[in-house]
Amino acid sequence: MAERLNLIRFDWGPVGADTVAPGAAFVAVVDVLSFTTTLTVAVERGISVLPYRWRDDSAVAVARRHGAMLAVLRSQAGPGQVTLSPESMLRELGTARIDRLVLPSPNGSAISARLAAAGSTVVGVCLRNAAAAAEWVRDRAGERPVAVVAAGERWPDGSLRPAVEDLWGAGAFLARLADRGGTAGWSPEARTAVAAYRGVAGDLATALPESASGRELRANGFAGDVAVAADQDATRAVPVLREGWFVPAD
């Protein structure tokens, strides 16, 4: 007899995504610092976002071909440009008139593009939209499986570094899913993510800046990005990847 798949599954990084995504009605990708937070800010403002795997000359060509703005590195940003920084996205998109953005990222963006190429329906999730995303997915998935992928970061040798902020973001989304029906039939990994989130849910404004990624961003002058990312349930925007672009959920 074939083993029954868990109704809710959770794993890390691109290889984990390949493992848990097959058969899922939706795959939630979580990259709190900073891809899915920046993505959610953009989509909230009606901007379609193309997740791109590489930050090189090919990204420039893709942006030009689609008539889109290309997000640049934080260190390279000039007036009117946007980066992977969600704070800069809030600031610059308040005045810039754009409707398409190419957003390169080696973690969340690359995983999203990888999943979409394999036929998955991808949802961008962060702490800012966890409740809204869970409600949207729950209403449409029914009894079908849902997968959650924490993007994580990279060690200098390129290997996956599990990032606790992505565990908390995944747990926030999963905790909202669990509000109806509990966690029966869930994978142990998914239940563990919920427990990790609940352990810091009342103190995220303090815990997120003290995470390894939070400390790194603050040391480089981007404390504002951490504050934007920690603003739980600040938006109802739910980015869904359709035909290569993240757009607002219908």
KEKE-3310 file (N, C-alpha, C; in steps of 0.2 Angstrom, whole numbers, plus 5000, padded with zeros to 4 digits):
npx = (5004:5003:5011:5002:5001:5006:4994:4998:5013:5031:5046:5064:5073:5078:5079:5072:5060:5057:5054:5043:5033:5026:5010:5004:4991:4994:5009:5017:5030:5042:5052:5058:5067:5074:5065:5051:5044:5047:5042:5028:5025:5027:5017:5006:5004:5000:5009:5016:5027:5041:5049:5067:5080:5094:5106:5112:5119:5109:5097:5096:5093:5081:5072:5072:5066:5053:5049:5051:5055:5071:5076:5089:5105:5106:5117:5120:5110:5102:5094:5077:5077:5074:5076:5080:5077:5064:5060:5065:5057:5045:5047:5052:5042:5032:5032:5037:5032:5028:5023:5028:5040:5056:5063:5077:5084:5093:5087:5072:5066:5073:5068:5054:5053:5058:5049:5037:5041:5040:5027:5019:5008:5012:5013:5017:5023:5025:5028:5021:5009:5004:4992:4982:4986:4985:4971:4967:4973:4967:4954:4953:4960:4954:4952:4964:4982:4994:5009:5023:5038:5052:5064:5077:5095:5111:5127:5144:5150:5140:5131:5115:5109:5099:5087:5080:5071:5063:5058:5049:5041:5035:5029:5020:5011:5006:5001:4989:4982:4980:4971:4958:4952:4964:4979:4979:4985:4995:5012:5026:5036:5029:5021:5031:5036:5025:5025:5037:5035:5024:5031:5038:5029:5023:5033:5040:5045:5056:5063:5066:5075:5086:5089:5101:5101:5094:5103:5114:5108:5105:5118:5123:5117:5103:5092:5079:5073:5071:5062:5051:5048:5045:5032:5018:5005:5001:4996:4984:4987:4990:5002:5002:5009:5008:5008:5022:5023:5021:5006:4992:4982:4966)
npy = (4994:5011:5025:5037:5054:5068:5080:5093:5100:5103:5110:5114:5126:5124:5110:5104:5110:5103:5091:5092:5098:5091:5086:5095:5107:5121:5130:5137:5150:5155:5169:5179:5189:5194:5193:5188:5197:5210:5207:5206:5219:5226:5220:5223:5236:5235:5231:5220:5206:5198:5184:5181:5171:5174:5187:5195:5200:5194:5197:5210:5211:5203:5212:5223:5217:5215:5227:5232:5237:5234:5227:5232:5229:5232:5240:5247:5255:5270:5286:5284:5271:5254:5240:5224:5227:5229:5241:5251:5248:5252:5266:5271:5266:5274:5285:5282:5277:5263:5247:5234:5223:5216:5205:5199:5186:5175:5165:5165:5170:5162:5149:5150:5152:5140:5131:5135:5132:5119:5117:5120:5129:5144:5154:5169:5171:5180:5187:5199:5196:5184:5179:5183:5176:5163:5162:5164:5153:5142:5143:5139:5127:5117:5100:5096:5094:5105:5113:5120:5130:5135:5147:5150:5154:5156:5148:5153:5143:5140:5131:5127:5138:5136:5148:5156:5166:5163:5151:5155:5163:5154:5146:5155:5157:5143:5142:5149:5142:5131:5136:5132:5117:5111:5101:5088:5075:5082:5085:5081:5090:5102:5104:5107:5119:5127:5127:5133:5146:5150:5151:5163:5173:5183:5192:5196:5208:5211:5198:5196:5206:5201:5189:5179:5184:5196:5203:5204:5212:5224:5228:5232:5243:5242:5242:5246:5238:5226:5230:5233:5220:5213:5217:5211:5204:5216:5218:5214:5209:5196:5188:5179:5167:5168:5163:5166:5178:5186:5191:5200:5190:5183)
npz = (5000:4996:5004:5013:5009:5019:5024:5026:5023:5026:5022:5019:5008:4990:4987:4997:4993:4981:4986:4994:4987:4976:4971:4979:4982:4983:4985:4998:4999:5009:5013:5023:5026:5013:5003:5001:5009:5003:4991:4994:4998:4986:4978:4985:4981:4968:4959:4947:4949:4944:4948:4948:4945:4944:4948:4937:4920:4912:4919:4918:4904:4904:4911:4903:4891:4896:4899:4912:4928:4936:4951:4961:4969:4986:4990:4978:4975:4968:4968:4966:4962:4966:4978:4985:4997:5008:5015:5007:4996:5001:5002:4989:4980:4984:4976:4963:4947:4942:4935:4933:4940:4940:4951:4957:4967:4976:4984:4990:4978:4968:4972:4970:4956:4952:4957:4950:4937:4938:4939:4950:4960:4967:4981:4989:5005:5020:5036:5037:5029:5033:5039:5030:5019:5023:5025:5012:5005:5013:5010:4997:4995:5001:5005:5000:4999:5006:5004:5012:5011:5018:5014:5018:5020:5014:5017:5016:5008:4999:5003:5011:5024:5037:5042:5055:5055:5044:5047:5058:5050:5041:5051:5057:5046:5045:5058:5057:5047:5055:5064:5060:5062:5067:5068:5064:5054:5049:5044:5055:5054:5049:5061:5070:5065:5068:5082:5084:5080:5088:5100:5099:5096:5102:5104:5092:5087:5095:5094:5080:5076:5083:5077:5067:5054:5055:5064:5055:5045:5052:5056:5044:5041:5039:5047:5046:5037:5044:5053:5045:5040:5052:5055:5059:5050:5043:5031:5018:5006:4995:4986:4971:4960:4943:4927:4926:4933:4949:4955:4962:4973:4967)
capx = (5000:5007:5011:4998:5005:5003:4990:5002:5020:5035:5054:5069:5077:5076:5079:5066:5054:5056:5052:5036:5028:5022:5003:5001:4987:4997:5015:5019:5037:5043:5059:5056:5072:5069:5061:5043:5042:5048:5037:5021:5025:5026:5010:5001:5004:4998:5015:5017:5034:5044:5055:5072:5085:5101:5107:5118:5117:5103:5092:5095:5090:5074:5069:5071:5062:5047:5047:5050:5061:5075:5078:5096:5108:5105:5123:5120:5103:5102:5087:5071:5078:5072:5081:5077:5075:5057:5060:5066:5051:5039:5049:5052:5036:5027:5032:5038:5026:5029:5018:5031:5047:5060:5066:5082:5085:5096:5084:5065:5065:5075:5064:5048:5054:5059:5042:5033:5043:5038:5019:5016:5005:5016:5010:5022:5021:5029:5025:5016:5003:5003:4985:4978:4988:4982:4964:4966:4974:4963:4947:4954:4963:4949:4955:4970:4988:4997:5016:5027:5045:5056:5069:5083:5100:5117:5133:5149:5151:5134:5126:5109:5109:5092:5086:5075:5065:5059:5054:5044:5036:5031:5025:5014:5006:5003:4997:4983:4979:4978:4965:4952:4953:4970:4985:4979:4987:5001:5019:5030:5040:5025:5019:5036:5036:5020:5027:5043:5032:5021:5036:5040:5023:5021:5039:5044:5048:5062:5066:5068:5081:5091:5091:5107:5100:5092:5109:5118:5105:5106:5125:5124:5113:5096:5087:5072:5070:5069:5056:5045:5047:5042:5025:5014:4998:5000:4993:4979:4990:4993:5005:5001:5013:5004:5012:5029:5023:5017:5001:4988:4977:4959)
capy = (5000:5017:5029:5043:5060:5072:5085:5099:5098:5109:5109:5120:5126:5121:5103:5103:5112:5098:5085:5093:5101:5087:5084:5101:5112:5127:5130:5144:5151:5160:5172:5185:5194:5199:5192:5188:5204:5215:5205:5208:5227:5228:5217:5227:5242:5234:5229:5213:5205:5192:5182:5179:5166:5176:5194:5196:5204:5192:5200:5217:5209:5201:5218:5227:5214:5215:5234:5232:5240:5229:5229:5232:5227:5238:5245:5250:5259:5277:5289:5282:5264:5249:5235:5219:5230:5231:5248:5255:5247:5256:5273:5273:5265:5279:5290:5279:5275:5257:5242:5228:5223:5210:5205:5194:5184:5168:5161:5165:5171:5156:5144:5152:5151:5133:5128:5137:5128:5112:5116:5122:5136:5147:5159:5172:5172:5183:5189:5204:5194:5177:5178:5184:5171:5157:5162:5163:5146:5138:5143:5136:5121:5112:5094:5095:5095:5112:5113:5126:5130:5141:5148:5150:5158:5152:5149:5155:5138:5139:5126:5130:5139:5137:5154:5156:5170:5159:5146:5159:5165:5148:5144:5160:5155:5137:5143:5152:5136:5127:5139:5128:5110:5108:5099:5081:5073:5086:5082:5083:5096:5107:5105:5110:5126:5131:5128:5138:5153:5152:5153:5170:5176:5189:5196:5196:5214:5210:5192:5196:5210:5198:5183:5180:5188:5202:5206:5206:5218:5230:5230:5235:5249:5241:5240:5247:5232:5221:5232:5231:5213:5211:5220:5205:5205:5223:5219:5208:5207:5189:5187:5172:5167:5166:5164:5169:5184:5187:5196:5200:5185:5185)
capz = (5000:4995:5010:5012:5010:5024:5022:5027:5023:5027:5022:5018:5002:4984:4987:5001:4989:4976:4990:4997:4982:4972:4974:4983:4979:4984:4989:5001:4999:5014:5014:5027:5026:5012:4996:5001:5012:4998:4986:4997:4998:4979:4975:4988:4977:4962:4954:4946:4951:4941:4952:4944:4949:4944:4948:4932:4914:4910:4923:4914:4898:4905:4913:4897:4887:4898:4900:4919:4932:4939:4957:4961:4975:4991:4989:4971:4974:4968:4968:4961:4961:4971:4979:4989:5004:5009:5017:5001:4992:5003:5001:4982:4977:4985:4971:4957:4943:4938:4936:4933:4943:4940:4958:4958:4974:4976:4989:4989:4971:4964:4973:4967:4949:4951:4958:4945:4931:4939:4938:4956:4961:4972:4985:4993:5012:5025:5043:5035:5026:5035:5041:5024:5014:5026:5024:5005:5003:5016:5007:4990:4995:5004:5008:4996:5002:5005:5006:5014:5010:5021:5009:5021:5018:5011:5020:5011:5003:4995:5006:5014:5031:5039:5044:5060:5053:5039:5051:5061:5045:5040:5057:5057:5041:5047:5064:5055:5044:5061:5068:5059:5061:5071:5065:5062:5047:5047:5045:5061:5052:5049:5067:5073:5063:5072:5089:5084:5079:5094:5105:5099:5092:5106:5105:5086:5086:5098:5092:5073:5075:5086:5073:5064:5048:5058:5066:5049:5041:5056:5056:5037:5040:5036:5053:5044:5033:5049:5056:5040:5040:5058:5056:5058:5047:5041:5024:5016:5000:4994:4980:4968:4954:4938:4921:4927:4937:4955:4955:4968:4972:4965)
cpx = (5004:5006:5006:5002:5002:4999:4994:5009:5025:5042:5057:5072:5074:5075:5073:5059:5052:5053:5044:5031:5024:5015:5000:4997:4990:5004:5017:5027:5038:5051:5058:5061:5076:5064:5054:5041:5042:5043:5030:5020:5023:5019:5005:4999:5002:5003:5016:5025:5036:5050:5060:5078:5092:5101:5114:5115:5111:5097:5090:5091:5082:5070:5067:5066:5054:5045:5046:5056:5064:5077:5086:5099:5107:5111:5124:5114:5105:5095:5082:5072:5076:5076:5077:5075:5068:5056:5060:5060:5046:5041:5049:5046:5031:5027:5033:5032:5028:5024:5021:5038:5050:5064:5071:5083:5088:5092:5076:5063:5067:5070:5057:5048:5054:5053:5037:5034:5041:5030:5016:5013:5008:5013:5016:5020:5027:5025:5020:5009:5001:4996:4981:4980:4985:4975:4963:4967:4969:4956:4947:4956:4959:4953:4962:4976:4990:5004:5019:5034:5048:5063:5076:5088:5106:5123:5138:5151:5145:5129:5120:5110:5101:5091:5080:5069:5060:5055:5048:5039:5032:5026:5019:5009:5002:4999:4990:4979:4976:4972:4958:4954:4960:4975:4985:4981:4993:5007:5022:5033:5035:5022:5025:5037:5031:5022:5033:5040:5028:5025:5038:5035:5022:5027:5043:5047:5055:5066:5069:5074:5087:5093:5097:5106:5098:5098:5113:5115:5106:5113:5127:5120:5105:5091:5080:5069:5068:5063:5050:5043:5044:5035:5020:5007:4996:4997:4988:4982:4992:4995:5004:5005:5009:5007:5018:5029:5019:5012:4996:4983:4970:4955)
cpy = (5006:5021:5035:5049:5064:5078:5092:5097:5104:5106:5115:5120:5123:5114:5101:5104:5106:5092:5086:5095:5097:5085:5090:5105:5119:5126:5137:5144:5156:5162:5179:5190:5193:5198:5193:5194:5209:5213:5207:5215:5229:5226:5221:5234:5241:5232:5222:5212:5198:5190:5179:5176:5170:5184:5195:5200:5201:5195:5207:5216:5207:5207:5222:5224:5215:5222:5235:5235:5234:5231:5228:5230:5233:5243:5249:5255:5267:5280:5286:5274:5260:5243:5229:5221:5232:5238:5253:5254:5252:5264:5275:5272:5270:5284:5288:5276:5269:5252:5235:5229:5217:5210:5198:5192:5176:5163:5160:5165:5165:5150:5144:5150:5144:5129:5129:5133:5121:5111:5118:5129:5139:5153:5162:5174:5175:5184:5194:5202:5187:5175:5178:5178:5164:5157:5161:5156:5141:5137:5140:5129:5115:5106:5092:5097:5102:5111:5120:5126:5136:5141:5147:5154:5153:5154:5151:5150:5136:5134:5130:5131:5140:5144:5155:5160:5167:5154:5149:5161:5160:5146:5149:5158:5148:5137:5145:5146:5132:5129:5135:5121:5107:5106:5091:5080:5078:5083:5084:5090:5103:5109:5109:5117:5130:5132:5133:5145:5155:5154:5160:5175:5183:5194:5196:5203:5215:5204:5193:5200:5206:5191:5185:5185:5195:5206:5208:5212:5224:5232:5233:5241:5248:5238:5241:5241:5227:5223:5231:5224:5210:5213:5215:5208:5212:5224:5213:5206:5200:5188:5180:5172:5164:5168:5168:5175:5183:5192:5195:5194:5187:5183)
cpz = (5000:5002:5009:5013:5015:5021:5021:5028:5023:5026:5020:5011:4996:4984:4991:4997:4984:4980:4992:4992:4978:4975:4978:4979:4978:4987:4991:5001:5004:5014:5017:5026:5020:5007:4997:5005:5007:4992:4988:4996:4991:4976:4979:4985:4970:4957:4953:4946:4947:4945:4947:4948:4949:4944:4943:4926:4911:4913:4920:4908:4899:4907:4907:4892:4889:4900:4908:4922:4935:4946:4958:4968:4980:4990:4983:4970:4973:4968:4963:4960:4967:4972:4982:4996:5004:5011:5011:4996:4994:5002:4994:4978:4979:4980:4964:4953:4939:4939:4935:4936:4942:4947:4958:4965:4973:4980:4987:4981:4967:4965:4970:4960:4948:4952:4953:4939:4932:4939:4945:4956:4967:4975:4989:5000:5016:5032:5041:5033:5028:5036:5034:5019:5016:5024:5016:5003:5006:5012:5000:4990:4997:5007:5004:5000:5001:5007:5007:5014:5013:5016:5012:5018:5015:5015:5014:5006:4998:4998:5010:5022:5033:5043:5049:5058:5048:5042:5055:5056:5043:5045:5058:5052:5043:5053:5062:5051:5050:5065:5066:5058:5064:5066:5063:5055:5044:5048:5052:5060:5052:5056:5071:5071:5067:5079:5089:5084:5086:5100:5105:5096:5096:5107:5098:5085:5090:5095:5085:5073:5078:5082:5070:5058:5050:5060:5060:5045:5045:5056:5049:5036:5038:5042:5051:5040:5038:5052:5052:5040:5046:5060:5054:5055:5046:5035:5023:5009:5000:4987:4977:4961:4948:4931:4921:4932:4944:4954:4961:4967:4971:4971)
residu = (MET:ALA:GLU:ARG:LEU:ASN:LEU:ILE:ARG:PHE:ASP:TRP:GLY:PRO:VAL:GLY:ALA:ASP:THR:VAL:ALA:PRO:GLY:ALA:ALA:PHE:VAL:ALA:VAL:VAL:ASP:VAL:LEU:SER:PHE:THR:THR:THR:LEU:THR:VAL:ALA:VAL:GLU:ARG:GLY:ILE:SER:VAL:LEU:PRO:TYR:ARG:TRP:ARG:ASP:ASP:SER:ALA:VAL:ALA:VAL:ALA:ARG:ARG:HIS:GLY:ALA:MET:LEU:ALA:VAL:LEU:ARG:SER:GLN:ALA:GLY:PRO:GLY:GLN:VAL:THR:LEU:SER:PRO:GLU:SER:MET:LEU:ARG:GLU:LEU:GLY:THR:ALA:ARG:ILE:ASP:ARG:LEU:VAL:LEU:PRO:SER:PRO:ASN:GLY:SER:ALA:ILE:SER:ALA:ARG:LEU:ALA:ALA:ALA:GLY:SER:THR:VAL:VAL:GLY:VAL:CYS:LEU:ARG:ASN:ALA:ALA:ALA:ALA:ALA:GLU:TRP:VAL:ARG:ASP:ARG:ALA:GLY:GLU:ARG:PRO:VAL:ALA:VAL:VAL:ALA:ALA:GLY:GLU:ARG:TRP:PRO:ASP:GLY:SER:LEU:ARG:PRO:ALA:VAL:GLU:ASP:LEU:TRP:GLY:ALA:GLY:ALA:PHE:LEU:ALA:ARG:LEU:ALA:ASP:ARG:GLY:GLY:THR:ALA:GLY:TRP:SER:PRO:GLU:ALA:ARG:THR:ALA:VAL:ALA:ALA:TYR:ARG:GLY:VAL:ALA:GLY:ASP:LEU:ALA:THR:ALA:LEU:PRO:GLU:SER:ALA:SER:GLY:ARG:GLU:LEU:ARG:ALA:ASN:GLY:PHE:ALA:GLY:ASP:VAL:ALA:VAL:ALA:ALA:ASP:GLN:ASP:ALA:THR:ARG:ALA:VAL:PRO:VAL:LEU:ARG:GLU:GLY:TRP:PHE:VAL:PRO:ALA:ASP)
# end
